[in-house]
Structure formats: structure tokens, C-alpha cells
Amino acid sequence: MRNLLLDTHVWIWLSIEAEEHMSETAKRLLHETRQKWISAISCWELAKLVERRRISFSIPTLAWIRRSLSEFGIRVAELSPEVALESTFLPGFHQDPADQIIVATSRMLKMPLLTSDRRMLDFRQVEALW
């Protein structure tokens, strides 16, 4: 696979080497994919997890993000006006704004989304894999 958009939790699991949380397909795709991406909103989601003390790092959050992106060769897809608008055209999708942005990013960039989130996997208007 050429490009793959990672959901926030997949990016975190990849970065902390928590493969036990991943499906065999996910592990294979992460290994085979040429270019891994995250949505810019994933950085915000990660920061919110730190803020709420659901996760913590031994280094500052921004340093962790930069290290993860560099170490795993992950690119960040910007939150463009087109992605923002697309996120409002997801009929029947749930109301989590971050998930809406991630799905819209996948759709706009025409790249599959790697996620274990059942709501995204069940949404027929995005190519979601697990």
C-alpha cells in the first residue's frame, strides 16, 4: 500500500510499540505501507489525552510528537478548509469532531484509514481498515 492515514490510537500504539492492541492486518499494513500519515487533529487529540492525564510521557508532549513523527516517518495532513468543510458532509456519522476531521481527511486525500474504531469501520463512506 502506498499511503495510509492512521487514526490517533493507531499512531499512539505504533509509537509506543503496543502491537498487542493491533490486528494482524493492521500490523501487516503498517509494515508494508510506504507513507504513513496522521491528521493534524490527532496531535490535538493526543495533547488532550495528556491534559486529562489519560496518558503521560517522560518528555514534553511536543517533543514526543516530533520524535514519533520522525522516528516512524509519519507525515501530518493539514486541516485545510476543504477538510473542514468535508467534515460537515458525513451523513449518518457520529458527532465527534475529531473523528469527523479524520474521516474527512481520509476522504479528501483518498487514502485508507487504519482504525480499530467500530464507528469508523462501519461508516460506508470511508475506506477504513483493521
PyRosetta script that sets phi, psi and omega in degrees:
from pyrosetta import init, pose_from_sequence

init()
pose = pose_from_sequence("MRNLLLDTHVWIWLSIEAEEHMSETAKRLLHETRQKWISAISCWELAKLVERRRISFSIPTLAWIRRSLSEFGIRVAELSPEVALESTFLPGFHQDPADQIIVATSRMLKMPLLTSDRRMLDFRQVEALW")
pose.set_psi(1, 141.0)
pose.set_omega(1, -175.0)
pose.set_phi(2, -81.3)
pose.set_psi(2, -54.8)
pose.set_omega(2, -177.9)
pose.set_phi(3, -129.7)
pose.set_psi(3, 147.8)
pose.set_omega(3, -179.4)
pose.set_phi(4, -149.1)
pose.set_psi(4, 128.2)
pose.set_omega(4, 176.4)
pose.set_phi(5, -92.2)
pose.set_psi(5, 126.3)
pose.set_omega(5, -179.2)
pose.set_phi(6, -95.6)
pose.set_psi(6, 132.9)
pose.set_omega(6, 170.5)
pose.set_phi(7, -67.4)
pose.set_psi(7, 159.0)
pose.set_omega(7, -174.5)
pose.set_phi(8, -54.5)
pose.set_psi(8, -47.1)
pose.set_omega(8, -177.6)
pose.set_phi(9, -65.3)
pose.set_psi(9, -33.2)
pose.set_omega(9, 178.8)
pose.set_phi(10, -67.9)
pose.set_psi(10, -41.7)
pose.set_omega(10, 176.9)
pose.set_phi(11, -59.3)
pose.set_psi(11, -45.3)
pose.set_omega(11, 179.8)
pose.set_phi(12, -63.3)
pose.set_psi(12, -48.2)
pose.set_omega(12, -179.4)
pose.set_phi(13, -60.0)
pose.set_psi(13, -42.2)
pose.set_omega(13, 177.5)
pose.set_phi(14, -60.1)
pose.set_psi(14, -45.2)
pose.set_omega(14, -175.0)
pose.set_phi(15, -68.8)
pose.set_psi(15, -32.7)
pose.set_omega(15, 179.9)
pose.set_phi(16, -98.2)
pose.set_psi(16, 8.0)
pose.set_omega(16, 178.1)
pose.set_phi(17, 56.7)
pose.set_psi(17, 47.0)
pose.set_omega(17, 179.1)
pose.set_phi(18, -100.4)
pose.set_psi(18, 61.3)
pose.set_omega(18, -176.8)
pose.set_phi(19, -63.8)
pose.set_psi(19, -20.3)
pose.set_omega(19, 179.9)
pose.set_phi(20, -63.3)
pose.set_psi(20, -18.2)
pose.set_omega(20, 178.2)
pose.set_phi(21, -86.0)
pose.set_psi(21, -8.2)
pose.set_omega(21, -171.6)
pose.set_phi(22, -103.2)
pose.set_psi(22, 148.3)
pose.set_omega(22, 174.3)
pose.set_phi(23, -73.3)
pose.set_psi(23, 163.5)
pose.set_omega(23, 177.0)
pose.set_phi(24, -62.6)
pose.set_psi(24, -38.8)
pose.set_omega(24, 177.7)
pose.set_phi(25, -62.1)
pose.set_psi(25, -44.2)
pose.set_omega(25, 179.6)
pose.set_phi(26, -60.5)
pose.set_psi(26, -45.4)
pose.set_omega(26, 179.1)
pose.set_phi(27, -60.0)
pose.set_psi(27, -43.7)
pose.set_omega(27, -179.6)
pose.set_phi(28, -64.3)
pose.set_psi(28, -45.9)
pose.set_omega(28, -179.8)
pose.set_phi(29, -62.5)
pose.set_psi(29, -41.0)
pose.set_omega(29, 178.4)
pose.set_phi(30, -62.9)
pose.set_psi(30, -35.0)
pose.set_omega(30, 179.4)
pose.set_phi(31, -74.3)
pose.set_psi(31, -38.5)
pose.set_omega(31, -173.2)
pose.set_phi(32, -87.4)
pose.set_psi(32, -22.1)
pose.set_omega(32, -173.9)
pose.set_phi(33, -70.0)
pose.set_psi(33, 132.8)
pose.set_omega(33, 179.4)
pose.set_phi(34, -70.0)
pose.set_psi(34, -47.2)
pose.set_omega(34, -176.4)
pose.set_phi(35, -129.2)
pose.set_psi(35, 120.8)
pose.set_omega(35, 176.7)
pose.set_phi(36, -96.5)
pose.set_psi(36, 141.7)
pose.set_omega(36, -179.5)
pose.set_phi(37, -130.1)
pose.set_psi(37, 155.8)
pose.set_omega(37, 164.3)
pose.set_phi(38, -130.6)
pose.set_psi(38, 157.6)
pose.set_omega(38, 171.5)
pose.set_phi(39, -78.3)
pose.set_psi(39, 149.0)
pose.set_omega(39, 176.5)
pose.set_phi(40, -56.2)
pose.set_psi(40, -30.6)
pose.set_omega(40, -178.9)
pose.set_phi(41, -65.3)
pose.set_psi(41, -22.6)
pose.set_omega(41, 178.0)
pose.set_phi(42, -64.8)
pose.set_psi(42, -32.7)
pose.set_omega(42, 176.2)
pose.set_phi(43, -65.1)
pose.set_psi(43, -39.8)
pose.set_omega(43, 176.8)
pose.set_phi(44, -65.2)
pose.set_psi(44, -45.4)
pose.set_omega(44, 179.1)
pose.set_phi(45, -59.3)
pose.set_psi(45, -43.0)
pose.set_omega(45, 178.4)
pose.set_phi(46, -61.7)
pose.set_psi(46, -45.7)
pose.set_omega(46, 179.1)
pose.set_phi(47, -61.4)
pose.set_psi(47, -37.2)
pose.set_omega(47, 177.6)
pose.set_phi(48, -66.7)
pose.set_psi(48, -37.2)
pose.set_omega(48, 176.7)
pose.set_phi(49, -63.0)
pose.set_psi(49, -40.1)
pose.set_omega(49, 177.2)
pose.set_phi(50, -66.6)
pose.set_psi(50, -45.7)
pose.set_omega(50, 179.6)
pose.set_phi(51, -56.6)
pose.set_psi(51, -41.0)
pose.set_omega(51, -179.2)
pose.set_phi(52, -84.1)
pose.set_psi(52, 2.4)
pose.set_omega(52, 178.4)
pose.set_phi(53, 61.6)
pose.set_psi(53, 31.9)
pose.set_omega(53, 175.5)
pose.set_phi(54, -85.0)
pose.set_psi(54, -23.7)
pose.set_omega(54, 171.7)
pose.set_phi(55, -141.2)
pose.set_psi(55, 160.5)
pose.set_omega(55, 176.9)
pose.set_phi(56, -148.3)
pose.set_psi(56, 158.6)
pose.set_omega(56, -179.8)
pose.set_phi(57, -129.6)
pose.set_psi(57, 158.4)
pose.set_omega(57, 178.5)
pose.set_phi(58, -83.7)
pose.set_psi(58, -6.0)
pose.set_omega(58, 177.8)
pose.set_phi(59, -126.1)
pose.set_psi(59, 163.9)
pose.set_omega(59, 177.7)
pose.set_phi(60, -56.5)
pose.set_psi(60, 147.7)
pose.set_omega(60, -175.1)
pose.set_phi(61, -56.4)
pose.set_psi(61, -44.7)
pose.set_omega(61, -179.6)
pose.set_phi(62, -63.2)
pose.set_psi(62, -39.2)
pose.set_omega(62, 177.1)
pose.set_phi(63, -63.7)
pose.set_psi(63, -39.9)
pose.set_omega(63, 178.0)
pose.set_phi(64, -63.0)
pose.set_psi(64, -44.8)
pose.set_omega(64, 179.4)
pose.set_phi(65, -59.8)
pose.set_psi(65, -50.1)
pose.set_omega(65, -178.3)
pose.set_phi(66, -61.3)
pose.set_psi(66, -41.0)
pose.set_omega(66, 179.1)
pose.set_phi(67, -64.3)
pose.set_psi(67, -45.5)
pose.set_omega(67, -179.6)
pose.set_phi(68, -60.6)
pose.set_psi(68, -47.2)
pose.set_omega(68, -179.4)
pose.set_phi(69, -60.4)
pose.set_psi(69, -43.9)
pose.set_omega(69, -179.3)
pose.set_phi(70, -69.4)
pose.set_psi(70, -48.4)
pose.set_omega(70, -175.6)
pose.set_phi(71, -62.6)
pose.set_psi(71, -36.4)
pose.set_omega(71, -176.1)
pose.set_phi(72, -105.3)
pose.set_psi(72, 7.0)
pose.set_omega(72, 177.1)
pose.set_phi(73, 61.2)
pose.set_psi(73, 40.2)
pose.set_omega(73, -176.6)
pose.set_phi(74, -96.1)
pose.set_psi(74, 133.9)
pose.set_omega(74, 176.4)
pose.set_phi(75, -100.6)
pose.set_psi(75, 153.3)
pose.set_omega(75, -179.9)
pose.set_phi(76, -106.8)
pose.set_psi(76, 122.9)
pose.set_omega(76, 175.5)
pose.set_phi(77, -83.1)
pose.set_psi(77, 126.4)
pose.set_omega(77, -176.8)
pose.set_phi(78, -68.1)
pose.set_psi(78, 157.8)
pose.set_omega(78, 174.1)
pose.set_phi(79, -90.5)
pose.set_psi(79, 85.7)
pose.set_omega(79, -176.8)
pose.set_phi(80, -81.3)
pose.set_psi(80, 163.6)
pose.set_omega(80, 174.1)
pose.set_phi(81, -57.1)
pose.set_psi(81, -34.9)
pose.set_omega(81, -179.9)
pose.set_phi(82, -66.3)
pose.set_psi(82, -42.3)
pose.set_omega(82, 178.3)
pose.set_phi(83, -66.1)
pose.set_psi(83, -43.1)
pose.set_omega(83, 179.0)
pose.set_phi(84, -58.1)
pose.set_psi(84, -45.2)
pose.set_omega(84, 179.6)
pose.set_phi(85, -67.2)
pose.set_psi(85, -44.5)
pose.set_omega(85, 179.6)
pose.set_phi(86, -57.2)
pose.set_psi(86, -34.0)
pose.set_omega(86, -178.3)
pose.set_phi(87, -64.1)
pose.set_psi(87, -15.9)
pose.set_omega(87, 178.7)
pose.set_phi(88, -93.0)
pose.set_psi(88, -2.8)
pose.set_omega(88, -179.4)
pose.set_phi(89, -114.6)
pose.set_psi(89, 55.0)
pose.set_omega(89, -179.4)
pose.set_phi(90, -123.3)
pose.set_psi(90, 76.3)
pose.set_omega(90, -174.2)
pose.set_phi(91, -59.5)
pose.set_psi(91, 126.9)
pose.set_omega(91, 177.4)
pose.set_phi(92, 84.3)
pose.set_psi(92, -2.2)
pose.set_omega(92, 179.6)
pose.set_phi(93, -84.7)
pose.set_psi(93, 151.9)
pose.set_omega(93, -176.7)
pose.set_phi(94, -67.4)
pose.set_psi(94, 171.4)
pose.set_omega(94, -168.1)
pose.set_phi(95, -94.2)
pose.set_psi(95, 12.2)
pose.set_omega(95, 178.0)
pose.set_phi(96, -72.0)
pose.set_psi(96, 114.0)
pose.set_omega(96, -175.6)
pose.set_phi(97, -60.1)
pose.set_psi(97, -39.1)
pose.set_omega(97, 179.8)
pose.set_phi(98, -64.2)
pose.set_psi(98, -44.8)
pose.set_omega(98, 177.8)
pose.set_phi(99, -63.1)
pose.set_psi(99, -37.8)
pose.set_omega(99, 177.6)
pose.set_phi(100, -61.2)
pose.set_psi(100, -43.0)
pose.set_omega(100, 179.5)
pose.set_phi(101, -65.4)
pose.set_psi(101, -41.5)
pose.set_omega(101, 179.9)
pose.set_phi(102, -63.6)
pose.set_psi(102, -46.3)
pose.set_omega(102, 178.4)
pose.set_phi(103, -63.4)
pose.set_psi(103, -43.0)
pose.set_omega(103, 178.9)
pose.set_phi(104, -62.7)
pose.set_psi(104, -38.4)
pose.set_omega(104, 177.4)
pose.set_phi(105, -62.4)
pose.set_psi(105, -45.0)
pose.set_omega(105, 177.7)
pose.set_phi(106, -58.9)
pose.set_psi(106, -44.7)
pose.set_omega(106, -178.5)
pose.set_phi(107, -66.9)
pose.set_psi(107, -46.0)
pose.set_omega(107, -176.4)
pose.set_phi(108, -67.6)
pose.set_psi(108, -37.4)
pose.set_omega(108, -179.9)
pose.set_phi(109, -88.5)
pose.set_psi(109, -2.1)
pose.set_omega(109, 179.2)
pose.set_phi(110, 52.4)
pose.set_psi(110, 49.5)
pose.set_omega(110, 178.7)
pose.set_phi(111, -129.8)
pose.set_psi(111, 141.0)
pose.set_omega(111, 179.7)
pose.set_phi(112, -62.2)
pose.set_psi(112, 150.7)
pose.set_omega(112, 179.4)
pose.set_phi(113, -107.2)
pose.set_psi(113, 127.0)
pose.set_omega(113, 176.6)
pose.set_phi(114, -98.3)
pose.set_psi(114, 116.2)
pose.set_omega(114, -175.5)
pose.set_phi(115, -153.8)
pose.set_psi(115, 152.9)
pose.set_omega(115, 170.8)
pose.set_phi(116, -103.4)
pose.set_psi(116, 1.8)
pose.set_omega(116, -177.9)
pose.set_phi(117, -71.1)
pose.set_psi(117, 112.7)
pose.set_omega(117, -176.4)
pose.set_phi(118, -57.9)
pose.set_psi(118, -35.4)
pose.set_omega(118, -179.6)
pose.set_phi(119, -64.8)
pose.set_psi(119, -36.2)
pose.set_omega(119, 177.7)
pose.set_phi(120, -76.1)
pose.set_psi(120, -41.0)
pose.set_omega(120, 178.9)
pose.set_phi(121, -61.7)
pose.set_psi(121, -34.4)
pose.set_omega(121, -178.5)
pose.set_phi(122, -83.9)
pose.set_psi(122, -12.4)
pose.set_omega(122, -179.4)
pose.set_phi(123, -78.6)
pose.set_psi(123, 111.1)
pose.set_omega(123, -171.1)
pose.set_phi(124, -71.6)
pose.set_psi(124, -10.6)
pose.set_omega(124, -176.0)
pose.set_phi(125, -96.2)
pose.set_psi(125, 17.4)
pose.set_omega(125, 173.3)
pose.set_phi(126, -142.4)
pose.set_psi(126, 145.4)
pose.set_omega(126, 176.5)
pose.set_phi(127, -85.5)
pose.set_psi(127, 96.8)
pose.set_omega(127, -179.5)
pose.set_phi(128, -109.0)
pose.set_psi(128, 135.6)
pose.set_omega(128, -176.3)
pose.set_phi(129, -123.8)
pose.set_psi(129, 149.3)
pose.set_omega(129, 170.9)
pose.set_phi(130, -155.4)
pose.dump_pdb("model.pdb")
